[in-house]
């Protein structure tokens, strides 16, 4: 799968656009508990802000379609020597991310992590 770089806060919109065009796309997400002064709510966020995964055929037509999708900026990790024009992510890694994402476990990021603690 290719790592696709998208505009800020457009991850969910882009993945819907690609899926509706029958392209294979995956957006790993995490659920966090957001607290406001008056309420708490579980909110789903992209695990990697501004990035999603897409399976794109090597044809110029497919690559061009993805690049012309509203919200897409570029493929990440462009590698002209790979034959695809971009770096691919091994299927095993994306499978592991899918398992984590589908678990819908609540994740609370730890701010200011200190090495060794």
C-alpha positions as CSV (number, residue, x, y, z in Angstrom):
1,X,0.0,0.0,0.0
2,X,1.1,3.6,-0.6
3,X,1.3,6.2,2.1
4,X,-0.8,9.1,0.9
5,X,-0.2,12.6,2.3
6,X,-3.4,14.7,2.6
7,X,-4.4,18.2,3.6
8,X,-4.8,19.0,7.3
9,X,-8.1,17.7,8.8
10,X,-9.1,16.1,5.4
11,X,-8.2,12.4,6.3
12,X,-11.8,11.2,6.7
13,X,-13.1,13.1,3.7
14,X,-10.3,11.8,1.4
15,X,-10.8,8.2,2.5
16,X,-14.5,8.4,1.8
17,X,-13.9,9.9,-1.6
18,X,-11.4,7.1,-2.5
19,X,-13.7,4.3,-1.2
20,X,-16.7,5.7,-3.0
21,X,-14.6,5.5,-6.2
22,X,-14.0,1.9,-5.4
23,X,-10.4,2.4,-4.6
24,X,-8.9,0.5,-1.6
25,X,-8.1,3.0,1.1
26,X,-7.4,2.6,4.9
27,X,-7.3,5.3,7.6
28,X,-6.0,3.9,10.9
29,X,-7.8,5.7,13.8
30,X,-7.6,5.9,17.5
31,X,-10.3,6.7,20.1
32,X,-9.5,9.2,22.8
33,X,-11.5,10.6,25.6
34,X,-11.8,14.4,25.2
35,X,-12.8,16.4,28.2
36,X,-14.4,19.8,28.2
37,X,-15.6,21.9,31.1
38,X,-19.2,20.7,30.6
39,X,-18.8,17.1,29.2
40,X,-16.6,14.2,28.2
41,X,-16.8,12.5,24.8
42,X,-15.1,9.7,23.0
43,X,-13.6,11.1,19.8
44,X,-12.0,9.2,16.9
45,X,-8.9,10.7,15.4
46,X,-6.5,9.6,12.6
47,X,-3.6,7.7,14.1
48,X,-1.2,9.4,11.7
49,X,-2.5,13.0,11.1
50,X,-2.4,13.9,7.4
51,X,-1.7,10.4,6.2
52,X,-3.7,7.4,5.0
53,X,-3.0,4.3,3.1
54,X,-4.2,3.4,-0.4
55,X,-3.6,0.4,-2.7
56,X,-2.9,2.0,-6.0
57,X,-2.1,0.1,-9.2
58,X,1.1,1.0,-11.0
59,X,-0.9,2.4,-13.9
60,X,-0.6,6.2,-14.5
61,X,-4.4,6.4,-14.6
62,X,-4.8,5.2,-11.1
63,X,-2.0,7.3,-9.7
64,X,-3.4,10.3,-11.4
65,X,-6.9,9.6,-10.1
66,X,-5.6,9.5,-6.5
67,X,-3.5,12.6,-6.9
68,X,-6.5,14.5,-8.4
69,X,-8.7,13.5,-5.5
70,X,-9.7,16.6,-3.6
71,X,-7.6,16.8,-0.4
72,X,-4.7,14.7,-1.6
73,X,-1.3,16.5,-1.7
74,X,1.1,13.8,-2.8
75,X,2.3,10.3,-2.3
76,X,4.7,10.1,0.7
77,X,8.2,8.7,0.2
78,X,8.5,9.2,-3.5
79,X,11.0,6.7,-4.9
80,X,11.5,6.8,-8.7
81,X,13.6,3.6,-8.6
82,X,10.9,1.4,-7.1
83,X,8.9,1.2,-10.3
84,X,5.8,2.6,-8.6
85,X,7.0,6.2,-8.2
86,X,6.4,5.9,-4.4
87,X,7.5,3.8,-1.5
88,X,5.1,1.0,-0.6
89,X,4.2,-0.1,2.9
90,X,4.4,-3.9,3.5
91,X,1.0,-5.6,3.8
92,X,1.9,-7.1,7.2
93,X,2.4,-3.6,8.7
94,X,-1.0,-2.3,7.4
95,X,-2.6,-5.5,8.7
96,X,-1.3,-4.9,12.1
97,X,-2.5,-1.3,12.0
98,X,-6.0,-2.5,11.0
99,X,-6.1,-4.9,14.0
100,X,-5.2,-2.0,16.3
101,X,-7.6,0.4,14.7
102,X,-10.6,-2.1,14.7
103,X,-10.1,-2.8,18.4
104,X,-11.4,0.7,19.1
105,X,-9.3,0.7,22.3
106,X,-9.3,4.1,24.1
107,X,-5.9,5.7,23.7
108,X,-4.8,8.5,25.9
109,X,-1.5,10.0,24.6
110,X,1.1,10.7,27.1
111,X,2.3,14.3,26.8
112,X,6.0,15.0,27.3
113,X,7.2,11.4,27.5
114,X,10.6,11.2,29.3
115,X,13.1,8.6,28.0
116,X,13.5,5.7,30.4
117,X,10.2,6.2,32.3
